[in-house]
Amino acid sequence: MTHPTLEEPTLDELNELLDGDLDAILTPFLEQLPKLINDILLGLETQQAPTIFHAAHTLKSSAANVGGLQLSETSRQIEALAKAGTLDGIAPLAASLDKNATDLKQAISNYVKHQ
């Protein structure tokens, strides 16, 4: 199943809940995004499943909260593999994280511009 890069209704709901202050949630998310991806890549490089698991778990939830379903799904898969200690299958998924993140950042930017 293919997941959308950005589920805009999620941001619509957040925008309403936050009285138009999406920056309150988007800024922290966008600031932590590179660190979480880096933590996953570093954990993979050093073969540290707990590091990968923690970063992927956080990224999964954070991305889902802002409607980033594709990034959340990729993170969920990485989290499951790290939890099982199956690090071999993580590399191809980790390689797609940068593209997922770039696509999501662009989609968020486009969404915010049209608000």
N, C-alpha and C positions, 0 to 999 in steps of 0.2 A: 504494500500500500504506500502510495506517495503522499507525503505530508506537505502542506503549503509552507513556503518560507515564512510568511507572516499571515496570521489569522487576524484580519483587521477588526472583526467584531470584538475581539478581546481588548484591543486598544480603545475601541469605542466605549466599552464598558468602563475601562480604567479611567478614561478621560472624563466620563460622567462622574464616577466615584470620587475622583480627585479634583472636581470642579475646574477642569481644564488645565490642571497642573501636571501634565504627563512627565515633565522633566523630573518631578520628584521620584519617579520610579525608573524612567529611562536612563537618566544620567548615571546613577549607581550601577545599573545593569551594564551599560556600555563601558564604564570604567573598569569593572571587574572581568569583563569578557576576555581580554587578552591574557590576563593572569591565569584564569581558569584553564584556557587552552594551553598555555605554557606549562602549567602544572601537569596536565595530562601528558604532554609530550615529554616533559622531564621525567615523569614517573615511568613512562614507557622506556625511555633511554636508560634509566637506572634499574629497570625491572622491579619497581615498587608498586605492587598492586594496590595497597591501601591509599597511596597518594593518588593514583589514577581513579580509584573508586570514589574518594571524597570529592575530587574536583569534578568528575563526571556527574556525580549525584547533585552537587550544587548547580552545575551548569544546566542539567536537565530541568530542574525545578525553576530556576531563574528564567530560562528561555521560554518555558511554557507559560510562566506568569505574564510575559509580555507578548505572547502570541507567536513566538518563534518555534513553530511545531517541528520543522525539519531538523533544526539544531537540537531541539529537545529529544527527538527520536534518536538521532545519532548518538547523543550523550547517554541515553537510556541503554542503548546497545553496548556502548563502551563500559558503562557501569556494571551491567550484567556479566560481561566477560571478566572484568576486574574482580568482581565478587567471587566468581567461580575460579579465579586464578588462572584463567586462560588468556594469557597476554599475547599469544601468537596472533590471534584474530583481531587485535586492537589496531595494529598499524594501518591497515587500509581504511578503517573508520576514522582514525585520528587524522589521516591525510585529508579527509573531506571536511574536517572541522573548520579550517580556515575559509574554505569556500562557503560553507554554510553560514559562518559568522559574517563574512563580507556581504553575502546576499541579504542576510537579515538586517545588517546595518543600513544597507542601501534602501531596503523596503521600509524600514522605520523612518529614515530620512524623507523618503517620498511621502509617507503617510503624514508626517509632521508638517511638511511644506503645504499640504493640501487641507490643513485644518483651519 
